[in-house]
C-alpha cells in the first residue's frame, strides 16, 4: 500500500490526504511530528535529505517528496488535471503562486500563532506575514470574482493546493471577511465529493 509521511498540522500534507481520499486511493500514514523535529531524524533524512513532509513511498519503494509534485503524480490521469496544455500551465501557475506568494505568509503565520503559541515573540514578523498573505488573498479574490474555480471553471489540483492553507488562514490571524469571492469558493471546494476536513484522522 502507498505510504504517506505526513504531519496532521501541515496544510501541505493535507493537500495530499485530501487528493488521495477524493480519488479513492488507499494509503497509510506515518505521522511525523514536525514540532518535535522528527523530520530531522537520521532515519527520515535518509529517505528525504530535505527533511520535509509530505513525502510518499510508492508500492515499488520509490520516494516522492514535495506536495505539488505528489498532487501532479496522482492527478495526471484524472479530471483534476486538464487535458489542454494551456490549462495545465494555468494549474501550475496557481500552484507556483501558492508556494511562493501564499504559503510562505499564511502557513508560517498559522504555525507561529496556532502551534508555537508565539504570537508575541513574532509580533513584528507577523506584521509582514499578514501584509504578504493579504496581498495573496487579494489576488485570489480578484481572480474568483467571475470564476467558480481557479482554472477552466473546473475543480482541479490548483483548487486543492490553494484551499489547504486558505481555509485555515484565520488560525494565523487573517480575516477572510474582506474576500467574499474567496469565501464562496471555499464553500464550493467543501462541497466536492469525498471532501475531508484538515482535522480528519487518516
Order of alpha helices (4+ residues) and beta strands (2+ residues): beta-alpha-beta-alpha-beta-beta-alpha-alpha-alpha-alpha-alpha-alpha
